[in-house]
């Protein structure tokens, strides 16, 4: 093999480290083979329709092994809020309006900011995993927790003073009161989300998609039954909706943390480290650029829900 070919097959960010050096740095194990397995060539040259469909099937299988569980996980997590909103509609128009505005305006605004501030983790974890620096994944995860949870603290007044803010922008008194009260009850969800987003990127970088799908499916089943029981059997109304939604998100976070702390991620999690508090500003700067784009993507539909609150029949 020529030197040029060897460089092409070297993992990302390897900085010219040879395989022998990687072995010595990882107690005799090759990081590249540990992460991605043996280096394989690209697809064979396609000379007929049969070759095309064969390679197409192989690539589709590789794609859906990762994308299938990821899509299922996203659907389950989205359905948590949708079920709460649907159940609230059975309570009354005011309750439906309150949940819709809290979910889409107050929580939507906050989630957009938190999502953006943690966006650097996706890049950093992908690079560290490709370079075989597995120990840095845990450090990046903790660093993201520090930044995103700090962002959550800054955003907390939006929940606490949601009633006043909604009145300030012209929402009707009864809708503002109901949505503001529901927003205060939903504060735990904000911090469950700020914990969950870095965990998702941490596990995605290692291609550990199935565990997230299993946890999301369990949370969805739990949430549906718990919401029905609290909101209708115990007649807790919106308070029951808040308890069920908070409990479901806390269940997701707790389950994934147990999985990570159990040692299932190997070298990617070696415990808490003070290194998480280093280079925080560099992490923030890397996140800001994509944060603006992500916020705009999340907020554009938020305006529609907000404007609907000004209608005579919310």
DANOR-V300099 format. One record per helix or strand. SS is the DSSP state (~ for helix, > for strand). FROM is the first residue (numbers start at 0). TO is the last residue. Records with the same first field share a line. If there is no record, write none. Layout:
SS: FROM-TO  FROM-TO
This chain:
~: 2-7  18-24  30-35  48-90  92-116  119-129  134-159  161-167  172-184  186-204  209-232  237-263  265-267  273-276  279-298  301-307
